[in-house]
Amino acid sequence: MILRGAGTCVVQGNPSTDSTQPRHLVRIATLLSAESRSRWADRMIASAVAAIALAGVAGAAHVPQVDPATVPLGFLATHNDVGNFEISPIARAVKHHQADVFVWHLRLAPNSALGWHTHPGPAIVTVVRGSLGYQHEMQGECVTTWYTAGTGFMDPGFGHVHRAVSRDDGFDAYTTFVLPSGSPSQTIPTDPPAACS
């Protein structure tokens, strides 16, 4: 699939028909302009989800994948306003026009929290139900930024420690991870930052 605009994104390979392509390869040919980043993020999420649903692509053999036949067809998130979008973490994760792509549906129960963690690359988070609190240290303070359905953010990964928390309504979110090839997992557990402990 080729997306045109200020930049080009090419998704290559189909493991179901091409044994030389063991995973989805993502190539960002040019950097996107500021006004097209949000549209690019929406299209990137939709492309990754569609590729998994239609081609049965596994991001890595050691992380279990949902049976594509059990996932409803169609767009799982559309027109979400993703903030904090940066191209440099994606460029850092993509080497030799390759990256591991993981797409995750996260549902967090009301008044819950994930453990503190980081990622080996950037994560694009799209909230589709409820309120997700993105908690991390900023300038020596523990900060929680709330994202509601229809919004999202990008975590830069590469050691940025954070966690997700929920309110009374819990939340559902789709997260697309763009990781260096060979990453064993999308999440690396860690201790909380000093300001959040």
PASEBA-1860 file (N, C-alpha, C; in nm, 3 decimals):
! residues 197
1> MILRGAGT> 0.085/-0.118/0.000/0.000/0.000/0.000/0.088/0.123/0.000 ~ 0.057/0.220/-0.082/0.133/0.344/-0.088/0.039/0.457/-0.051 ~ 0.080/0.538/0.047/0.003/0.655/0.088/0.078/0.777/0.036 ~ 0.009/0.862/-0.035/0.075/0.978/-0.093/0.036/1.104/-0.018 ~ 0.119/1.202/-0.023/0.098/1.330/0.040/0.234/1.397/0.044 ~ 0.267/1.459/0.156/0.399/1.519/0.169/0.505/1.411/0.181 ~ 0.464/1.289/0.219/0.559/1.178/0.232/0.498/1.052/0.177 ~ 0.576/0.947/0.172/0.529/0.820/0.120/0.556/0.711/0.222
9> CVVQGNPS> 0.458/0.626/0.245/0.475/0.511/0.333/0.447/0.388/0.252 ~ 0.539/0.294/0.249/0.522/0.172/0.175/0.523/0.055/0.270 ~ 0.419/-0.028/0.266/0.414/-0.150/0.344/0.442/-0.263/0.248 ~ 0.549/-0.339/0.273/0.592/-0.442/0.180/0.580/-0.579/0.243 ~ 0.569/-0.681/0.158/0.577/-0.820/0.202/0.442/-0.876/0.240 ~ 0.423/-1.003/0.209/0.303/-1.075/0.248/0.347/-1.215/0.287 ~ 0.368/-1.239/0.419/0.419/-1.368/0.464/0.332/-1.484/0.422 ~ 0.204/-1.463/0.394/0.119/-1.576/0.355/0.149/-1.623/0.213
17> TDSTQPRH> 0.214/-1.537/0.130/0.245/-1.577/-0.006/0.392/-1.567/-0.040 ~ 0.473/-1.505/0.045/0.613/-1.482/0.014/0.698/-1.523/0.133 ~ 0.761/-1.639/0.125/0.839/-1.689/0.237/0.966/-1.610/0.260 ~ 1.006/-1.524/0.167/1.126/-1.443/0.188/1.095/-1.319/0.271 ~ 0.967/-1.293/0.299/0.928/-1.177/0.378/0.864/-1.226/0.508 ~ 0.943/-1.254/0.613/0.887/-1.311/0.735/0.805/-1.216/0.819 ~ 0.811/-1.089/0.795/0.734/-0.993/0.873/0.708/-0.870/0.787 ~ 0.615/-0.787/0.834/0.586/-0.664/0.761/0.708/-0.573/0.765
25> LVRIATLL> 0.739/-0.516/0.652/0.848/-0.421/0.644/0.789/-0.284/0.617 ~ 0.835/-0.187/0.690/0.782/-0.053/0.675/0.893/0.039/0.630 ~ 0.867/0.117/0.527/0.967/0.211/0.478/0.906/0.350/0.474 ~ 0.971/0.440/0.536/0.927/0.580/0.528/1.025/0.649/0.434 ~ 0.977/0.681/0.314/1.065/0.734/0.212/1.101/0.880/0.237 ~ 1.005/0.957/0.284/1.033/1.097/0.313/0.959/1.136/0.438 ~ 1.002/1.242/0.503/0.934/1.288/0.623/0.806/1.362/0.585 ~ 0.707/1.349/0.670/0.577/1.411/0.643/0.575/1.555/0.690
33> SAESRSRW> 0.496/1.638/0.626/0.478/1.774/0.671/0.392/1.774/0.796 ~ 0.396/1.879/0.872/0.322/1.888/0.998/0.173/1.866/0.979 ~ 0.114/1.923/0.873/-0.029/1.912/0.855/-0.074/1.773/0.812 ~ 0.016/1.691/0.760/-0.025/1.558/0.717/0.009/1.449/0.819 ~ 0.074/1.483/0.929/0.113/1.382/1.029/-0.006/1.312/1.090 ~ -0.110/1.387/1.126/-0.227/1.324/1.188/-0.295/1.229/1.091 ~ -0.310/1.272/0.966/-0.372/1.183/0.864/-0.283/1.062/0.840 ~ -0.151/1.082/0.839/-0.059/0.971/0.819/-0.071/0.873/0.935
41> ADRMIASA> -0.081/0.923/1.059/-0.094/0.834/1.174/-0.221/0.750/1.164 ~ -0.333/0.813/1.129/-0.458/0.739/1.112/-0.444/0.632/1.005 ~ -0.383/0.669/0.893/-0.366/0.573/0.783/-0.269/0.462/0.821 ~ -0.164/0.497/0.896/-0.066/0.397/0.939/-0.133/0.294/1.030 ~ -0.214/0.341/1.125/-0.284/0.250/1.215/-0.380/0.163/1.135 ~ -0.458/0.225/1.048/-0.554/0.148/0.968/-0.482/0.047/0.879 ~ -0.370/0.087/0.820/-0.295/-0.005/0.733/-0.240/-0.123/0.810 ~ -0.185/-0.096/0.928/-0.129/-0.205/1.009/-0.238/-0.301/1.054
49> VAAIALAG> -0.351/-0.247/1.098/-0.462/-0.332/1.142/-0.517/-0.412/1.024 ~ -0.534/-0.346/0.909/-0.585/-0.417/0.792/-0.489/-0.526/0.747 ~ -0.360/-0.499/0.751/-0.262/-0.599/0.711/-0.270/-0.722/0.800 ~ -0.286/-0.700/0.927/-0.297/-0.813/1.020/-0.427/-0.888/0.996 ~ -0.536/-0.816/0.981/-0.666/-0.881/0.963/-0.676/-0.955/0.831 ~ -0.620/-0.898/0.724/-0.637/-0.957/0.592/-0.527/-1.053/0.551 ~ -0.405/-1.032/0.598/-0.295/-1.115/0.553/-0.245/-1.212/0.659 ~ -0.293/-1.200/0.781/-0.249/-1.290/0.886/-0.102/-1.273/0.919
57> VAGAAHVP> -0.058/-1.148/0.926/0.083/-1.121/0.946/0.118/-1.126/1.094 ~ 0.224/-1.196/1.128/0.272/-1.200/1.266/0.388/-1.104/1.279 ~ 0.382/-1.014/1.379/0.491/-0.919/1.404/0.616/-0.991/1.449 ~ 0.602/-1.091/1.531/0.714/-1.174/1.576/0.655/-1.305/1.623 ~ 0.723/-1.413/1.594/0.670/-1.546/1.622/0.654/-1.574/1.770 ~ 0.726/-1.504/1.857/0.723/-1.534/1.998/0.620/-1.451/2.077 ~ 0.547/-1.364/2.013/0.438/-1.291/2.077/0.310/-1.343/2.014 ~ 0.218/-1.397/2.095/0.096/-1.455/2.036/0.014/-1.349/1.962
65> QVDPATVP> -0.050/-1.394/1.856/-0.133/-1.306/1.774/-0.276/-1.354/1.778 ~ -0.369/-1.261/1.779/-0.511/-1.293/1.772/-0.543/-1.351/1.635 ~ -0.630/-1.451/1.630/-0.672/-1.508/1.503/-0.744/-1.400/1.423 ~ -0.695/-1.364/1.305/-0.758/-1.257/1.226/-0.905/-1.283/1.196 ~ -0.946/-1.410/1.191/-1.086/-1.441/1.163/-1.179/-1.394/1.275 ~ -1.124/-1.370/1.394/-1.207/-1.326/1.507/-1.215/-1.174/1.519 ~ -1.140/-1.103/1.437/-1.140/-0.957/1.442/-1.238/-0.905/1.338 ~ -1.330/-0.816/1.376/-1.425/-0.764/1.278/-1.353/-0.685/1.169
73> LGFLATHN> -1.404/-0.695/1.047/-1.347/-0.620/0.937/-1.390/-0.475/0.945 ~ -1.313/-0.388/0.886/-1.345/-0.246/0.886/-1.241/-0.169/0.965 ~ -1.260/-0.040/0.973/-1.167/0.045/1.047/-1.197/0.034/1.195 ~ -1.094/0.009/1.274/-1.112/-0.002/1.419/-1.100/0.134/1.487 ~ -1.037/0.228/1.422/-1.027/0.365/1.472/-1.014/0.457/1.350 ~ -1.087/0.568/1.352/-1.078/0.662/1.241/-1.079/0.805/1.292 ~ -1.008/0.890/1.223/-1.005/1.034/1.250/-0.971/1.067/1.395 ~ -0.892/0.985/1.459/-0.849/1.017/1.595/-0.741/1.124/1.588
81> DVGNFEIS> -0.749/1.219/1.679/-0.654/1.329/1.685/-0.536/1.286/1.772 ~ -0.428/1.242/1.706/-0.310/1.194/1.778/-0.214/1.310/1.796 ~ -0.180/1.340/1.922/-0.089/1.449/1.954/0.051/1.397/1.984 ~ 0.143/1.487/2.006/0.282/1.455/2.040/0.348/1.368/1.934 ~ 0.310/1.386/1.810/0.361/1.300/1.703/0.498/1.348/1.659 ~ 0.595/1.258/1.664/0.731/1.289/1.622/0.778/1.185/1.521 ~ 0.849/1.227/1.421/0.899/1.136/1.319/1.032/1.073/1.362 ~ 1.114/1.145/1.440/1.249/1.095/1.471/1.250/0.959/1.542
89> PIARAVKH> 1.157/0.927/1.637/1.160/0.793/1.695/1.126/0.684/1.593 ~ 1.038/0.715/1.498/1.006/0.617/1.394/1.128/0.595/1.306 ~ 1.193/0.703/1.266/1.313/0.691/1.184/1.422/0.613/1.258 ~ 1.431/0.631/1.389/1.530/0.557/1.469/1.499/0.408/1.473 ~ 1.370/0.372/1.474/1.330/0.231/1.481/1.346/0.159/1.347 ~ 1.331/0.232/1.237/1.338/0.172/1.104/1.483/0.170/1.057 ~ 1.535/0.050/1.035/1.672/0.034/0.987/1.670/-0.048/0.859 ~ 1.739/-0.002/0.758/1.746/-0.071/0.629/1.604/-0.097/0.576
97> HQADVFVW> 1.516/0.000/0.594/1.378/-0.005/0.546/1.297/-0.116/0.612 ~ 1.335/-0.159/0.732/1.263/-0.266/0.802/1.234/-0.226/0.946 ~ 1.123/-0.278/0.996/1.087/-0.260/1.136/0.987/-0.370/1.172 ~ 0.979/-0.402/1.300/0.874/-0.492/1.348/0.755/-0.405/1.387 ~ 0.636/-0.443/1.340/0.515/-0.368/1.371/0.424/-0.458/1.455 ~ 0.383/-0.409/1.571/0.289/-0.478/1.659/0.164/-0.390/1.668 ~ 0.046/-0.449/1.663/-0.078/-0.375/1.683/-0.151/-0.444/1.797 ~ -0.187/-0.366/1.899/-0.241/-0.422/2.023/-0.371/-0.353/2.060
105> HLRLAPNS> -0.473/-0.431/2.093/-0.597/-0.378/2.149/-0.585/-0.395/2.300 ~ -0.581/-0.284/2.370/-0.570/-0.284/2.517/-0.702/-0.240/2.576 ~ -0.752/-0.318/2.671/-0.870/-0.279/2.749/-0.828/-0.278/2.895 ~ -0.842/-0.162/2.960/-0.806/-0.151/3.101/-0.933/-0.127/3.181 ~ -0.950/-0.207/3.285/-1.069/-0.199/3.371/-1.073/-0.064/3.442 ~ -1.190/-0.027/3.493/-1.202/0.100/3.566/-1.105/0.107/3.684 ~ -1.051/0.226/3.707/-0.964/0.256/3.821/-0.847/0.158/3.833 ~ -0.781/0.134/3.721/-0.668/0.042/3.717/-0.544/0.112/3.662
113> ALGWHTHP> -0.432/0.041/3.670/-0.306/0.094/3.615/-0.222/-0.020/3.561 ~ -0.156/0.004/3.449/-0.055/-0.089/3.400/0.070/-0.069/3.483 ~ 0.160/-0.165/3.480/0.289/-0.148/3.546/0.374/-0.047/3.471 ~ 0.472/0.008/3.538/0.564/0.102/3.474/0.645/0.026/3.370 ~ 0.669/0.090/3.255/0.738/0.023/3.147/0.791/0.124/3.045 ~ 0.865/0.072/2.949/0.908/0.149/2.833/0.892/0.057/2.712 ~ 0.927/0.106/2.595/0.917/0.027/2.472/1.048/0.038/2.395 ~ 1.083/-0.064/2.316/1.206/-0.057/2.237/1.194/0.035/2.115
121> GPAIVTVV> 1.081/0.100/2.097/1.058/0.194/1.988/0.930/0.271/2.015 ~ 0.888/0.356/1.922/0.771/0.439/1.945/0.640/0.361/1.942 ~ 0.541/0.415/2.013/0.407/0.357/2.019/0.305/0.467/1.990 ~ 0.217/0.442/1.894/0.110/0.536/1.859/-0.017/0.484/1.923 ~ -0.073/0.558/2.018/-0.188/0.514/2.097/-0.312/0.590/2.052 ~ -0.418/0.516/2.022/-0.545/0.572/1.980/-0.654/0.524/2.076 ~ -0.713/0.616/2.151/-0.817/0.580/2.247/-0.951/0.574/2.174 ~ -1.024/0.463/2.190/-1.153/0.449/2.122/-1.271/0.440/2.217
129> RGSLGYQH> -1.246/0.423/2.348/-1.353/0.422/2.447/-1.295/0.461/2.581 ~ -1.367/0.545/2.656/-1.326/0.581/2.791/-1.218/0.687/2.795 ~ -1.142/0.685/2.907/-1.036/0.784/2.930/-0.907/0.715/2.970 ~ -0.801/0.741/2.897/-0.669/0.685/2.926/-0.582/0.794/2.984 ~ -0.523/0.766/3.099/-0.427/0.858/3.160/-0.286/0.813/3.126 ~ -0.208/0.900/3.065/-0.069/0.873/3.030/0.016/0.936/3.138 ~ 0.076/0.853/3.222/0.147/0.900/3.340/0.298/0.883/3.319 ~ 0.373/0.992/3.342/0.518/0.988/3.325/0.580/1.107/3.398
137> EMQGECVT> 0.711/1.105/3.408/0.783/1.215/3.473/0.815/1.322/3.371 ~ 0.786/1.447/3.409/0.817/1.559/3.321/0.873/1.672/3.407 ~ 0.996/1.710/3.380/1.064/1.818/3.453/1.058/1.796/3.604 ~ 1.085/1.672/3.647/1.091/1.641/3.790/0.958/1.622/3.859 ~ 0.848/1.623/3.785/0.715/1.602/3.844/0.647/1.484/3.777 ~ 0.563/1.414/3.854/0.483/1.305/3.798/0.357/1.366/3.738 ~ 0.340/1.350/3.607/0.231/1.415/3.534/0.140/1.308/3.472 ~ 0.009/1.331/3.480/-0.088/1.245/3.412/-0.166/1.332/3.313
145> TWYTAGTG> -0.159/1.295/3.186/-0.234/1.363/3.081/-0.346/1.270/3.038 ~ -0.468/1.321/3.035/-0.585/1.237/3.003/-0.624/1.251/2.857 ~ -0.647/1.134/2.794/-0.691/1.127/2.655/-0.824/1.053/2.653 ~ -0.922/1.112/2.585/-1.055/1.052/2.577/-1.075/0.991/2.439 ~ -1.184/0.918/2.422/-1.214/0.854/2.294/-1.205/0.957/2.181 ~ -1.139/0.917/2.074/-1.122/1.007/1.960/-0.991/1.083/1.963 ~ -0.911/1.063/2.067/-0.781/1.130/2.076/-0.673/1.024/2.099 ~ -0.550/1.068/2.102/-0.439/0.977/2.127/-0.309/1.052/2.135
153> FMDPGFGH> -0.202/0.976/2.139/-0.069/1.036/2.155/0.036/0.937/2.104 ~ 0.157/0.985/2.096/0.268/0.898/2.059/0.368/0.898/2.173 ~ 0.400/0.777/2.221/0.506/0.761/2.319/0.635/0.737/2.240 ~ 0.744/0.810/2.270/0.864/0.796/2.189/0.940/0.666/2.210 ~ 0.912/0.595/2.319/0.984/0.470/2.346/1.129/0.496/2.376 ~ 1.213/0.395/2.349/1.357/0.406/2.368/1.393/0.455/2.508 ~ 1.332/0.395/2.611/1.367/0.427/2.749/1.276/0.526/2.818 ~ 1.179/0.583/2.747/1.086/0.677/2.811/0.990/0.598/2.900
161> VHRAVSRD> 1.004/0.611/3.032/0.927/0.532/3.129/0.791/0.597/3.152 ~ 0.687/0.514/3.150/0.550/0.564/3.166/0.458/0.447/3.203 ~ 0.331/0.480/3.223/0.228/0.377/3.238/0.094/0.438/3.201 ~ -0.004/0.350/3.178/-0.141/0.395/3.149/-0.225/0.368/3.272 ~ -0.315/0.462/3.302/-0.408/0.448/3.414/-0.549/0.478/3.362 ~ -0.649/0.430/3.438/-0.787/0.455/3.395/-0.867/0.520/3.508 ~ -0.978/0.579/3.469/-1.075/0.637/3.563/-1.190/0.539/3.581 ~ -1.303/0.590/3.629/-1.421/0.506/3.654/-1.475/0.437/3.529
169> DGFDAYTT> -1.446/0.492/3.411/-1.501/0.434/3.288/-1.408/0.333/3.220 ~ -1.284/0.314/3.271/-1.190/0.226/3.203/-1.161/0.280/3.064 ~ -1.096/0.201/2.979/-1.074/0.244/2.842/-1.040/0.127/2.750 ~ -1.059/0.151/2.622/-1.009/0.065/2.515/-0.921/0.153/2.427 ~ -0.808/0.097/2.385/-0.717/0.172/2.298/-0.650/0.075/2.202 ~ -0.616/0.125/2.084/-0.536/0.050/1.988/-0.400/0.116/1.985 ~ -0.297/0.034/2.000/-0.161/0.086/1.999/-0.084/0.018/1.886 ~ -0.018/0.100/1.805/0.068/0.050/1.698/0.212/0.080/1.738
177> FVLPSGSP> 0.290/-0.027/1.753/0.431/-0.015/1.789/0.515/-0.029/1.662 ~ 0.611/0.060/1.644/0.708/0.050/1.534/0.843/0.029/1.602 ~ 0.894/-0.096/1.593/1.010/-0.135/1.672/1.125/-0.182/1.583 ~ 1.248/-0.168/1.631/1.361/-0.222/1.555/1.339/-0.371/1.528 ~ 1.375/-0.417/1.409/1.359/-0.558/1.372/1.426/-0.648/1.476 ~ 1.355/-0.756/1.509/1.409/-0.852/1.605/1.376/-0.820/1.749 ~ 1.297/-0.716/1.774/1.259/-0.685/1.912/1.179/-0.802/1.969 ~ 1.219/-0.856/2.085/1.151/-0.973/2.139/1.010/-0.944/2.191
185> SQTIPTDP> 0.985/-0.821/2.230/0.855/-0.784/2.285/0.834/-0.635/2.265 ~ 0.708/-0.593/2.276/0.678/-0.451/2.262/0.691/-0.374/2.393 ~ 0.702/-0.446/2.506/0.702/-0.380/2.636/0.819/-0.428/2.721 ~ 0.885/-0.334/2.790/0.996/-0.364/2.879/0.959/-0.313/3.018 ~ 0.926/-0.402/3.114/0.892/-0.357/3.250/1.010/-0.285/3.315 ~ 0.980/-0.186/3.397/1.086/-0.109/3.464/1.032/-0.049/3.593 ~ 1.120/0.010/3.670/1.080/0.079/3.793/1.019/0.213/3.758 ~ 0.935/0.268/3.847/0.879/0.402/3.818/0.988/0.508/3.823
193> PAACS> 0.966/0.618/3.752/1.062/0.729/3.763/1.057/0.785/3.906 ~ 1.164/0.849/3.947/1.176/0.899/4.085/1.056/0.985/4.127 ~ 1.010/1.074/4.040/0.900/1.163/4.076/0.768/1.092/4.092 ~ 0.756/0.970/4.039/0.628/0.896/4.041/0.629/0.780/4.140 ~ 0.737/0.768/4.219/0.741/0.653/4.311/0.691/0.689/4.449
END
